[in-house]
Amino acid sequence: MAREKELYRENLQRLDALFPGQELLPVRVAATYLGLDVRTVLKMRDIPKKKAGRFWLVPKTGLASWLS
């Protein structure tokens, strides 16, 4: 079984404090949190994101793992 990354829990707690009750963050919100442009986040292939209709969403757990 794979181990979780060292800073995963801390990153997830920080994201939970900033965005309570949200499991999926809009790409614009995630880009602002990361200090990047939305177009940059959409072009980056290693950031986890999902398309729901015409909107792009970033799972909070995937973002915490990516930050670790």
PDB file with SEQRES, HELIX, SHEET and CRYST1 records, atoms N, CA, C and O in Angstrom:
SEQRES   1 A   68  MET ALA ARG GLU LYS GLU LEU TYR ARG GLU ASN LEU GLN          
SEQRES   2 A   68  ARG LEU ASP ALA LEU PHE PRO GLY GLN GLU LEU LEU PRO          
SEQRES   3 A   68  VAL ARG VAL ALA ALA THR TYR LEU GLY LEU ASP VAL ARG          
SEQRES   4 A   68  THR VAL LEU LYS MET ARG ASP ILE PRO LYS LYS LYS ALA          
SEQRES   5 A   68  GLY ARG PHE TRP LEU VAL PRO LYS THR GLY LEU ALA SER          
SEQRES   6 A   68  TRP LEU SER                                                  
HELIX    1 AA1 TYR A    8  LEU A   18  1                                  11    
HELIX    2 AA2 VAL A   27  LEU A   34  1                                   8    
HELIX    3 AA3 VAL A   38  LYS A   43  1                                   6    
HELIX    4 AA4 LYS A   60  LEU A   67  1                                   8    
SHEET    1 AA1 3 LEU A  24  PRO A  26  0                                        
SHEET    2 AA1 3 PHE A  55  PRO A  59 -1                                        
SHEET    3 AA1 3 LYS A  50  ALA A  52 -1                                        
CRYST1    1.000    1.000    1.000  90.00  90.00  90.00 P 1           1          
ATOM      1  N   MET A   1       0.842  -1.173   0.000  1.00  0.00           N  
ATOM      2  CA  MET A   1       0.000   0.000   0.000  1.00  0.00           C  
ATOM      3  C   MET A   1       0.891   1.241   0.000  1.00  0.00           C  
ATOM      4  O   MET A   1       1.900   1.297   0.703  1.00  0.00           O  
ATOM      5  N   ALA A   2       0.513   2.197  -0.772  1.00  0.00           N  
ATOM      6  CA  ALA A   2       1.316   3.420  -0.913  1.00  0.00           C  
ATOM      7  C   ALA A   2       1.178   4.298   0.329  1.00  0.00           C  
ATOM      8  O   ALA A   2       0.097   4.425   0.903  1.00  0.00           O  
ATOM      9  N   ARG A   3       2.276   4.888   0.720  1.00  0.00           N  
ATOM     10  CA  ARG A   3       2.263   5.819   1.847  1.00  0.00           C  
ATOM     11  C   ARG A   3       1.891   7.201   1.346  1.00  0.00           C  
ATOM     12  O   ARG A   3       2.190   7.569   0.210  1.00  0.00           O  
ATOM     13  N   GLU A   4       1.236   7.957   2.206  1.00  0.00           N  
ATOM     14  CA  GLU A   4       0.917   9.329   1.805  1.00  0.00           C  
ATOM     15  C   GLU A   4       2.154  10.193   1.980  1.00  0.00           C  
ATOM     16  O   GLU A   4       3.041   9.886   2.776  1.00  0.00           O  
ATOM     17  N   LYS A   5       2.193  11.258   1.236  1.00  0.00           N  
ATOM     18  CA  LYS A   5       3.352  12.145   1.261  1.00  0.00           C  
ATOM     19  C   LYS A   5       3.481  12.827   2.614  1.00  0.00           C  
ATOM     20  O   LYS A   5       2.509  12.939   3.361  1.00  0.00           O  
ATOM     21  N   GLU A   6       4.683  13.280   2.921  1.00  0.00           N  
ATOM     22  CA  GLU A   6       5.003  13.806   4.241  1.00  0.00           C  
ATOM     23  C   GLU A   6       4.138  15.003   4.652  1.00  0.00           C  
ATOM     24  O   GLU A   6       3.672  15.060   5.789  1.00  0.00           O  
ATOM     25  N   LEU A   7       3.923  15.939   3.760  1.00  0.00           N  
ATOM     26  CA  LEU A   7       3.195  17.160   4.092  1.00  0.00           C  
ATOM     27  C   LEU A   7       1.734  17.136   3.651  1.00  0.00           C  
ATOM     28  O   LEU A   7       1.056  18.163   3.695  1.00  0.00           O  
ATOM     29  N   TYR A   8       1.246  15.973   3.228  1.00  0.00           N  
ATOM     30  CA  TYR A   8      -0.117  15.884   2.701  1.00  0.00           C  
ATOM     31  C   TYR A   8      -1.157  16.336   3.721  1.00  0.00           C  
ATOM     32  O   TYR A   8      -2.004  17.170   3.402  1.00  0.00           O  
ATOM     33  N   ARG A   9      -1.110  15.807   4.935  1.00  0.00           N  
ATOM     34  CA  ARG A   9      -2.109  16.144   5.959  1.00  0.00           C  
ATOM     35  C   ARG A   9      -2.095  17.637   6.293  1.00  0.00           C  
ATOM     36  O   ARG A   9      -3.151  18.251   6.443  1.00  0.00           O  
ATOM     37  N   GLU A  10      -0.905  18.216   6.410  1.00  0.00           N  
ATOM     38  CA  GLU A  10      -0.806  19.643   6.719  1.00  0.00           C  
ATOM     39  C   GLU A  10      -1.402  20.489   5.597  1.00  0.00           C  
ATOM     40  O   GLU A  10      -2.128  21.450   5.852  1.00  0.00           O  
ATOM     41  N   ASN A  11      -1.088  20.122   4.352  1.00  0.00           N  
ATOM     42  CA  ASN A  11      -1.650  20.864   3.212  1.00  0.00           C  
ATOM     43  C   ASN A  11      -3.167  20.716   3.157  1.00  0.00           C  
ATOM     44  O   ASN A  11      -3.870  21.684   2.867  1.00  0.00           O  
ATOM     45  N   LEU A  12      -3.677  19.523   3.432  1.00  0.00           N  
ATOM     46  CA  LEU A  12      -5.118  19.299   3.399  1.00  0.00           C  
ATOM     47  C   LEU A  12      -5.817  20.077   4.515  1.00  0.00           C  
ATOM     48  O   LEU A  12      -6.896  20.628   4.296  1.00  0.00           O  
ATOM     49  N   GLN A  13      -5.225  20.128   5.693  1.00  0.00           N  
ATOM     50  CA  GLN A  13      -5.807  20.902   6.785  1.00  0.00           C  
ATOM     51  C   GLN A  13      -5.826  22.395   6.453  1.00  0.00           C  
ATOM     52  O   GLN A  13      -6.794  23.092   6.759  1.00  0.00           O  
ATOM     53  N   ARG A  14      -4.763  22.875   5.833  1.00  0.00           N  
ATOM     54  CA  ARG A  14      -4.693  24.283   5.440  1.00  0.00           C  
ATOM     55  C   ARG A  14      -5.769  24.602   4.397  1.00  0.00           C  
ATOM     56  O   ARG A  14      -6.420  25.644   4.474  1.00  0.00           O  
ATOM     57  N   LEU A  15      -5.952  23.715   3.432  1.00  0.00           N  
ATOM     58  CA  LEU A  15      -6.980  23.918   2.409  1.00  0.00           C  
ATOM     59  C   LEU A  15      -8.380  23.829   3.017  1.00  0.00           C  
ATOM     60  O   LEU A  15      -9.273  24.583   2.629  1.00  0.00           O  
ATOM     61  N   ASP A  16      -8.578  22.908   3.974  1.00  0.00           N  
ATOM     62  CA  ASP A  16      -9.873  22.792   4.644  1.00  0.00           C  
ATOM     63  C   ASP A  16     -10.205  24.055   5.429  1.00  0.00           C  
ATOM     64  O   ASP A  16     -11.363  24.468   5.486  1.00  0.00           O  
ATOM     65  N   ALA A  17      -9.193  24.666   6.030  1.00  0.00           N  
ATOM     66  CA  ALA A  17      -9.425  25.895   6.791  1.00  0.00           C  
ATOM     67  C   ALA A  17      -9.815  27.052   5.868  1.00  0.00           C  
ATOM     68  O   ALA A  17     -10.663  27.873   6.218  1.00  0.00           O  
ATOM     69  N   LEU A  18      -9.193  27.112   4.693  1.00  0.00           N  
ATOM     70  CA  LEU A  18      -9.488  28.196   3.756  1.00  0.00           C  
ATOM     71  C   LEU A  18     -10.787  27.981   2.982  1.00  0.00           C  
ATOM     72  O   LEU A  18     -11.504  28.935   2.681  1.00  0.00           O  
ATOM     73  N   PHE A  19     -11.085  26.719   2.664  1.00  0.00           N  
ATOM     74  CA  PHE A  19     -12.254  26.403   1.837  1.00  0.00           C  
ATOM     75  C   PHE A  19     -13.101  25.335   2.528  1.00  0.00           C  
ATOM     76  O   PHE A  19     -13.158  24.200   2.053  1.00  0.00           O  
ATOM     77  N   PRO A  20     -13.761  25.673   3.638  1.00  0.00           N  
ATOM     78  CA  PRO A  20     -14.555  24.657   4.346  1.00  0.00           C  
ATOM     79  C   PRO A  20     -15.792  24.252   3.547  1.00  0.00           C  
ATOM     80  O   PRO A  20     -16.455  25.083   2.926  1.00  0.00           O  
ATOM     81  N   GLY A  21     -16.077  22.972   3.580  1.00  0.00           N  
ATOM     82  CA  GLY A  21     -17.278  22.472   2.919  1.00  0.00           C  
ATOM     83  C   GLY A  21     -17.170  22.314   1.419  1.00  0.00           C  
ATOM     84  O   GLY A  21     -18.161  21.973   0.772  1.00  0.00           O  
ATOM     85  N   GLN A  22     -16.012  22.549   0.844  1.00  0.00           N  
ATOM     86  CA  GLN A  22     -15.829  22.398  -0.601  1.00  0.00           C  
ATOM     87  C   GLN A  22     -14.852  21.257  -0.866  1.00  0.00           C  
ATOM     88  O   GLN A  22     -13.741  21.247  -0.337  1.00  0.00           O  
ATOM     89  N   GLU A  23     -15.268  20.305  -1.680  1.00  0.00           N  
ATOM     90  CA  GLU A  23     -14.366  19.223  -2.077  1.00  0.00           C  
ATOM     91  C   GLU A  23     -13.709  19.520  -3.419  1.00  0.00           C  
ATOM     92  O   GLU A  23     -12.589  19.084  -3.685  1.00  0.00           O  
ATOM     93  N   LEU A  24     -14.413  20.264  -4.256  1.00  0.00           N  
ATOM     94  CA  LEU A  24     -13.889  20.642  -5.561  1.00  0.00           C  
ATOM     95  C   LEU A  24     -13.784  22.158  -5.623  1.00  0.00           C  
ATOM     96  O   LEU A  24     -14.746  22.872  -5.337  1.00  0.00           O  
ATOM     97  N   LEU A  25     -12.614  22.636  -5.998  1.00  0.00           N  
ATOM     98  CA  LEU A  25     -12.381  24.075  -6.108  1.00  0.00           C  
ATOM     99  C   LEU A  25     -12.392  24.480  -7.576  1.00  0.00           C  
ATOM    100  O   LEU A  25     -11.824  23.774  -8.409  1.00  0.00           O  
ATOM    101  N   PRO A  26     -13.020  25.591  -7.910  1.00  0.00           N  
ATOM    102  CA  PRO A  26     -12.916  26.081  -9.287  1.00  0.00           C  
ATOM    103  C   PRO A  26     -11.457  26.397  -9.618  1.00  0.00           C  
ATOM    104  O   PRO A  26     -10.691  26.803  -8.743  1.00  0.00           O  
ATOM    105  N   VAL A  27     -11.083  26.213 -10.857  1.00  0.00           N  
ATOM    106  CA  VAL A  27      -9.691  26.434 -11.265  1.00  0.00           C  
ATOM    107  C   VAL A  27      -9.256  27.863 -10.953  1.00  0.00           C  
ATOM    108  O   VAL A  27      -8.102  28.086 -10.584  1.00  0.00           O  
ATOM    109  N   ARG A  28     -10.134  28.810 -11.091  1.00  0.00           N  
ATOM    110  CA  ARG A  28      -9.790  30.211 -10.803  1.00  0.00           C  
ATOM    111  C   ARG A  28      -9.396  30.384  -9.337  1.00  0.00           C  
ATOM    112  O   ARG A  28      -8.452  31.113  -9.034  1.00  0.00           O  
ATOM    113  N   VAL A  29     -10.103  29.727  -8.433  1.00  0.00           N  
ATOM    114  CA  VAL A  29      -9.797  29.807  -7.002  1.00  0.00           C  
ATOM    115  C   VAL A  29      -8.467  29.115  -6.710  1.00  0.00           C  
ATOM    116  O   VAL A  29      -7.640  29.641  -5.965  1.00  0.00           O  
ATOM    117  N   ALA A  30      -8.263  27.937  -7.297  1.00  0.00           N  
ATOM    118  CA  ALA A  30      -7.011  27.217  -7.094  1.00  0.00           C  
ATOM    119  C   ALA A  30      -5.828  28.011  -7.650  1.00  0.00           C  
ATOM    120  O   ALA A  30      -4.762  28.047  -7.036  1.00  0.00           O  
ATOM    121  N   ALA A  31      -6.010  28.641  -8.794  1.00  0.00           N  
ATOM    122  CA  ALA A  31      -4.932  29.436  -9.389  1.00  0.00           C  
ATOM    123  C   ALA A  31      -4.595  30.627  -8.509  1.00  0.00           C  
ATOM    124  O   ALA A  31      -3.422  30.956  -8.336  1.00  0.00           O  
ATOM    125  N   THR A  32      -5.601  31.273  -7.956  1.00  0.00           N  
ATOM    126  CA  THR A  32      -5.356  32.392  -7.049  1.00  0.00           C  
ATOM    127  C   THR A  32      -4.607  31.923  -5.807  1.00  0.00           C  
ATOM    128  O   THR A  32      -3.683  32.596  -5.350  1.00  0.00           O  
ATOM    129  N   TYR A  33      -4.998  30.777  -5.261  1.00  0.00           N  
ATOM    130  CA  TYR A  33      -4.319  30.220  -4.090  1.00  0.00           C  
ATOM    131  C   TYR A  33      -2.852  29.923  -4.396  1.00  0.00           C  
ATOM    132  O   TYR A  33      -1.980  30.148  -3.556  1.00  0.00           O  
ATOM    133  N   LEU A  34      -2.585  29.419  -5.593  1.00  0.00           N  
ATOM    134  CA  LEU A  34      -1.212  29.079  -5.984  1.00  0.00           C  
ATOM    135  C   LEU A  34      -0.416  30.291  -6.457  1.00  0.00           C  
ATOM    136  O   LEU A  34       0.807  30.222  -6.575  1.00  0.00           O  
ATOM    137  N   GLY A  35      -1.096  31.393  -6.727  1.00  0.00           N  
ATOM    138  CA  GLY A  35      -0.408  32.578  -7.231  1.00  0.00           C  
ATOM    139  C   GLY A  35      -0.056  32.460  -8.700  1.00  0.00           C  
ATOM    140  O   GLY A  35       0.926  33.041  -9.162  1.00  0.00           O  
ATOM    141  N   LEU A  36      -0.859  31.709  -9.429  1.00  0.00           N  
ATOM    142  CA  LEU A  36      -0.632  31.491 -10.857  1.00  0.00           C  
ATOM    143  C   LEU A  36      -1.816  32.002 -11.658  1.00  0.00           C  
ATOM    144  O   LEU A  36      -2.890  32.253 -11.111  1.00  0.00           O  
ATOM    145  N   ASP A  37      -1.611  32.151 -12.950  1.00  0.00           N  
ATOM    146  CA  ASP A  37      -2.692  32.522 -13.849  1.00  0.00           C  
ATOM    147  C   ASP A  37      -3.525  31.282 -14.165  1.00  0.00           C  
ATOM    148  O   ASP A  37      -3.008  30.165 -14.169  1.00  0.00           O  
ATOM    149  N   VAL A  38      -4.800  31.481 -14.428  1.00  0.00           N  
ATOM    150  CA  VAL A  38      -5.707  30.372 -14.721  1.00  0.00           C  
ATOM    151  C   VAL A  38      -5.222  29.589 -15.942  1.00  0.00           C  
ATOM    152  O   VAL A  38      -5.267  28.359 -15.955  1.00  0.00           O  
ATOM    153  N   ARG A  39      -4.759  30.305 -16.962  1.00  0.00           N  
ATOM    154  CA  ARG A  39      -4.294  29.626 -18.178  1.00  0.00           C  
ATOM    155  C   ARG A  39      -3.079  28.747 -17.903  1.00  0.00           C  
ATOM    156  O   ARG A  39      -2.916  27.693 -18.518  1.00  0.00           O  
ATOM    157  N   THR A  40      -2.229  29.182 -16.977  1.00  0.00           N  
ATOM    158  CA  THR A  40      -1.064  28.388 -16.607  1.00  0.00           C  
ATOM    159  C   THR A  40      -1.492  27.099 -15.921  1.00  0.00           C  
ATOM    160  O   THR A  40      -0.962  26.028 -16.219  1.00  0.00           O  
ATOM    161  N   VAL A  41      -2.444  27.199 -15.007  1.00  0.00           N  
ATOM    162  CA  VAL A  41      -2.924  26.018 -14.296  1.00  0.00           C  
ATOM    163  C   VAL A  41      -3.581  25.042 -15.267  1.00  0.00           C  
ATOM    164  O   VAL A  41      -3.402  23.831 -15.138  1.00  0.00           O  
ATOM    165  N   LEU A  42      -4.331  25.546 -16.225  1.00  0.00           N  
ATOM    166  CA  LEU A  42      -4.973  24.667 -17.202  1.00  0.00           C  
ATOM    167  C   LEU A  42      -3.963  23.970 -18.105  1.00  0.00           C  
ATOM    168  O   LEU A  42      -4.211  22.850 -18.551  1.00  0.00           O  
ATOM    169  N   LYS A  43      -2.829  24.609 -18.382  1.00  0.00           N  
ATOM    170  CA  LYS A  43      -1.812  24.003 -19.243  1.00  0.00           C  
ATOM    171  C   LYS A  43      -0.933  22.996 -18.506  1.00  0.00           C  
ATOM    172  O   LYS A  43      -0.371  22.092 -19.124  1.00  0.00           O  
ATOM    173  N   MET A  44      -0.811  23.149 -17.194  1.00  0.00           N  
ATOM    174  CA  MET A  44       0.029  22.242 -16.415  1.00  0.00           C  
ATOM    175  C   MET A  44      -0.660  20.878 -16.330  1.00  0.00           C  
ATOM    176  O   MET A  44      -1.787  20.771 -15.847  1.00  0.00           O  
ATOM    177  N   ARG A  45       0.026  19.848 -16.800  1.00  0.00           N  
ATOM    178  CA  ARG A  45      -0.577  18.523 -16.847  1.00  0.00           C  
ATOM    179  C   ARG A  45      -0.498  17.780 -15.521  1.00  0.00           C  
ATOM    180  O   ARG A  45      -1.258  16.836 -15.302  1.00  0.00           O  
ATOM    181  N   ASP A  46       0.407  18.184 -14.632  1.00  0.00           N  
ATOM    182  CA  ASP A  46       0.565  17.437 -13.391  1.00  0.00           C  
ATOM    183  C   ASP A  46      -0.371  17.890 -12.276  1.00  0.00           C  
ATOM    184  O   ASP A  46      -0.488  17.191 -11.269  1.00  0.00           O  
ATOM    185  N   ILE A  47      -1.042  19.037 -12.415  1.00  0.00           N  
ATOM    186  CA  ILE A  47      -2.035  19.459 -11.432  1.00  0.00           C  
ATOM    187  C   ILE A  47      -3.324  18.693 -11.715  1.00  0.00           C  
ATOM    188  O   ILE A  47      -3.824  18.713 -12.839  1.00  0.00           O  
ATOM    189  N   PRO A  48      -3.867  18.015 -10.697  1.00  0.00           N  
ATOM    190  CA  PRO A  48      -5.100  17.253 -10.937  1.00  0.00           C  
ATOM    191  C   PRO A  48      -6.293  18.185 -11.140  1.00  0.00           C  
ATOM    192  O   PRO A  48      -6.544  19.077 -10.329  1.00  0.00           O  
ATOM    193  N   LYS A  49      -7.012  17.969 -12.216  1.00  0.00           N  
ATOM    194  CA  LYS A  49      -8.201  18.774 -12.495  1.00  0.00           C  
ATOM    195  C   LYS A  49      -9.189  17.929 -13.278  1.00  0.00           C  
ATOM    196  O   LYS A  49      -8.806  17.002 -13.992  1.00  0.00           O  
ATOM    197  N   LYS A  50     -10.449  18.257 -13.136  1.00  0.00           N  
ATOM    198  CA  LYS A  50     -11.506  17.521 -13.818  1.00  0.00           C  
ATOM    199  C   LYS A  50     -12.429  18.518 -14.492  1.00  0.00           C  
ATOM    200  O   LYS A  50     -12.627  19.632 -14.007  1.00  0.00           O  
ATOM    201  N   LYS A  51     -12.986  18.105 -15.605  1.00  0.00           N  
ATOM    202  CA  LYS A  51     -13.909  18.967 -16.322  1.00  0.00           C  
ATOM    203  C   LYS A  51     -15.329  18.508 -16.024  1.00  0.00           C  
ATOM    204  O   LYS A  51     -15.667  17.337 -16.195  1.00  0.00           O  
ATOM    205  N   ALA A  52     -16.147  19.442 -15.579  1.00  0.00           N  
ATOM    206  CA  ALA A  52     -17.558  19.176 -15.307  1.00  0.00           C  
ATOM    207  C   ALA A  52     -18.365  20.142 -16.169  1.00  0.00           C  
ATOM    208  O   ALA A  52     -18.514  21.319 -15.838  1.00  0.00           O  
ATOM    209  N   GLY A  53     -18.872  19.629 -17.262  1.00  0.00           N  
ATOM    210  CA  GLY A  53     -19.570  20.498 -18.212  1.00  0.00           C  
ATOM    211  C   GLY A  53     -18.562  21.402 -18.891  1.00  0.00           C  
ATOM    212  O   GLY A  53     -17.648  20.929 -19.567  1.00  0.00           O  
ATOM    213  N   ARG A  54     -18.728  22.697 -18.713  1.00  0.00           N  
ATOM    214  CA  ARG A  54     -17.753  23.624 -19.298  1.00  0.00           C  
ATOM    215  C   ARG A  54     -16.828  24.211 -18.252  1.00  0.00           C  
ATOM    216  O   ARG A  54     -16.043  25.111 -18.553  1.00  0.00           O  
ATOM    217  N   PHE A  55     -16.910  23.713 -17.023  1.00  0.00           N  
ATOM    218  CA  PHE A  55     -16.100  24.222 -15.927  1.00  0.00           C  
ATOM    219  C   PHE A  55     -14.988  23.248 -15.563  1.00  0.00           C  
ATOM    220  O   PHE A  55     -15.185  22.034 -15.608  1.00  0.00           O  
ATOM    221  N   TRP A  56     -13.831  23.771 -15.205  1.00  0.00           N  
ATOM    222  CA  TRP A  56     -12.721  22.969 -14.721  1.00  0.00           C  
ATOM    223  C   TRP A  56     -12.668  23.093 -13.208  1.00  0.00           C  
ATOM    224  O   TRP A  56     -12.739  24.195 -12.664  1.00  0.00           O  
ATOM    225  N   LEU A  57     -12.542  21.954 -12.529  1.00  0.00           N  
ATOM    226  CA  LEU A  57     -12.511  21.905 -11.080  1.00  0.00           C  
ATOM    227  C   LEU A  57     -11.264  21.166 -10.611  1.00  0.00           C  
ATOM    228  O   LEU A  57     -10.772  20.263 -11.288  1.00  0.00           O  
ATOM    229  N   VAL A  58     -10.762  21.556  -9.453  1.00  0.00           N  
ATOM    230  CA  VAL A  58      -9.578  20.927  -8.873  1.00  0.00           C  
ATOM    231  C   VAL A  58     -10.004  20.264  -7.562  1.00  0.00           C  
ATOM    232  O   VAL A  58     -10.500  20.948  -6.666  1.00  0.00           O  
ATOM    233  N   PRO A  59      -9.820  18.932  -7.429  1.00  0.00           N  
ATOM    234  CA  PRO A  59     -10.146  18.287  -6.159  1.00  0.00           C  
ATOM    235  C   PRO A  59      -9.194  18.747  -5.061  1.00  0.00           C  
ATOM    236  O   PRO A  59      -7.986  18.850  -5.274  1.00  0.00           O  
ATOM    237  N   LYS A  60      -9.748  19.021  -3.894  1.00  0.00           N  
ATOM    238  CA  LYS A  60      -8.946  19.539  -2.788  1.00  0.00           C  
ATOM    239  C   LYS A  60      -7.890  18.516  -2.343  1.00  0.00           C  
ATOM    240  O   LYS A  60      -6.765  18.889  -2.010  1.00  0.00           O  
ATOM    241  N   THR A  61      -8.253  17.233  -2.338  1.00  0.00           N  
ATOM    242  CA  THR A  61      -7.282  16.209  -1.930  1.00  0.00           C  
ATOM    243  C   THR A  61      -6.166  16.068  -2.952  1.00  0.00           C  
ATOM    244  O   THR A  61      -5.011  15.851  -2.584  1.00  0.00           O  
ATOM    245  N   GLY A  62      -6.497  16.188  -4.221  1.00  0.00           N  
ATOM    246  CA  GLY A  62      -5.473  16.128  -5.268  1.00  0.00           C  
ATOM    247  C   GLY A  62      -4.529  17.317  -5.209  1.00  0.00           C  
ATOM    248  O   GLY A  62      -3.329  17.173  -5.441  1.00  0.00           O  
ATOM    249  N   LEU A  63      -5.063  18.484  -4.903  1.00  0.00           N  
ATOM    250  CA  LEU A  63      -4.235  19.675  -4.784  1.00  0.00           C  
ATOM    251  C   LEU A  63      -3.298  19.564  -3.582  1.00  0.00           C  
ATOM    252  O   LEU A  63      -2.137  19.967  -3.655  1.00  0.00           O  
ATOM    253  N   ALA A  64      -3.807  19.015  -2.475  1.00  0.00           N  
ATOM    254  CA  ALA A  64      -2.965  18.821  -1.287  1.00  0.00           C  
ATOM    255  C   ALA A  64      -1.836  17.832  -1.587  1.00  0.00           C  
ATOM    256  O   ALA A  64      -0.702  18.029  -1.149  1.00  0.00           O  
ATOM    257  N   SER A  65      -2.141  16.792  -2.320  1.00  0.00           N  
ATOM    258  CA  SER A  65      -1.103  15.830  -2.698  1.00  0.00           C  
ATOM    259  C   SER A  65      -0.090  16.455  -3.648  1.00  0.00           C  
ATOM    260  O   SER A  65       1.111  16.216  -3.523  1.00  0.00           O  
ATOM    261  N   TRP A  66      -0.565  17.249  -4.589  1.00  0.00           N  
ATOM    262  CA  TRP A  66       0.334  17.908  -5.551  1.00  0.00           C  
ATOM    263  C   TRP A  66       1.249  18.901  -4.860  1.00  0.00           C  
ATOM    264  O   TRP A  66       2.410  19.042  -5.245  1.00  0.00           O  
ATOM    265  N   LEU A  67       0.743  19.596  -3.840  1.00  0.00           N  
ATOM    266  CA  LEU A  67       1.554  20.560  -3.108  1.00  0.00           C  
ATOM    267  C   LEU A  67       2.633  19.885  -2.264  1.00  0.00           C  
ATOM    268  O   LEU A  67       3.655  20.498  -1.956  1.00  0.00           O  
ATOM    269  N   SER A  68       2.411  18.634  -1.892  1.00  0.00           N  
ATOM    270  CA  SER A  68       3.358  17.921  -1.011  1.00  0.00           C  
ATOM    271  C   SER A  68       4.627  17.546  -1.720  1.00  0.00           C  
ATOM    272  O   SER A  68       5.516  16.945  -1.117  1.00  0.00           O  
TER     273      SER A  68                                                      
END                                                                             
